Amino acid sequence: MRFMVMHKNDPHTEAGERPPAALIAEMGGFIMEHAQAGRFLGGEGLGASRTRTRLTFRAGQCTVKHGPYPGNHELPSAMLLLKVASREEAIGWAERYGKILGDGEVELGPVTEPWDLGMMPRPDNPPLRILMIEKADAVSEAGQPRTPKQKAELTRLKTEMTKAGVLASVAQLQPSANSKRLVFHGHAMRVLDGPFSESKELIGGFSILRLSGMDEAVALCQRYAAILGGTLEIDVRPMVELEDEA
């Protein structure tokens, strides 16, 4: 099974602070270990809310709001990684995507690059990689498929984005009823079972892992949380398998 392990934003990230070199090294070792074992499939980090953009869709109208802002409705149902020339281009694609789904919310956030962490010099004119987060709604949380019209329009749009070199990857999540929320305080873990009506904490980053099941995912998160300081919140969400993705 594939799982998305999502850690929530913290005050240091929100303030724009770089993580300590020791944390970067330890997380790099964790990723390398699980990549070599075939468990780590990918992941990205996100920066402060001031770098993000929230698109809200109501009655066919789209409202665009740039950060900074606090968390509000931060329960995702899907994540699309985009490669674009500018934030404006990403907003254009997100607006088209959100209007297909109807009332709801989509968030855009540039992912953390190696040069953001001081690991290498910034290259000349690198592509802008932006994570587009589709927020959960009653349909996705019920595990129901989109309407045939929506599915067809989304497929056409994703095909267009792929041909344009914009769509790098898609991750579809199972409903939160199948998930667990791990609350760590001083390295002590409390486990909450889904479903979750909402999450107020902004997503700070995620890892995608291929694991035997939820028990292995929870056990692995204890080390993951320790690397990140031992006091934070993590959501563990099973992913929709590739052959079933819309």
Phi, psi and omega in degrees: 000149175258136179235146169254122178256113186247122173261153186269157179298152178232169183300328180292314178295318181297331178278357179082016181280143174284142175294152179300151181302324180296320178295316179300317181295317182292319178293323176299319177295320178299314181295315181299316180302312183281333174293316179296330178276358180080012181267322183275120183254346180156175179170161180213156172251155178237153182266201183294159181296338179295343179268357190254167179222134181247128177247123180247132184245123178218126175052041177082358180254147180244127175250128182252128179229124177271148178288173012279152175203158177281167174294149180225275177249090189249031177263108185275157171241340179201155177225130179241128178266122183249148172239112188226172179272336184201164176297325180298321178296317179298320179298321179299314178294317182296323179295318178296318180296311183295325181292332176293321183284336182091208183302132181163198185215142176229139178239144178242134177213128176296138181278157180284127181258162180305325180287337174293334181264003180076019183274343180196160176293149177290126178289165178287128174049056178289152174297150178269117178262123184233134176270125175258117183256116174274121183281149180293152173221184184299326181291309181293324180289337176275356182072021181272148176286157172293165178295156178306323179294315179297315180299318180295317181291321177295319178298316179297318181293316179297323177296317177298316180296321179295315180296329179278357181076019184267318186272112182268323180197160178226133176233117180256132185257147172289162178303153182294347176299335181266010191247173173226146174248125182253118180253115181253135174220116183057038179074354174278137187249133171242131186254127177245132179272144175287173009279160179244125181293332181190172169222128181269351184267129177297143177289129179262341180167172183206159171232143175252125185229142173262115187225169183287333181173186185295324181299316178295322180298316180295317180298317180296325182295337179295321176287320178303314180293323180298320178299323183272010172113345174085358176226099184188178179240136181231133171257134177248113185240121171297146181258153172291133181291151191307319184290344182259356184291142179281000000 
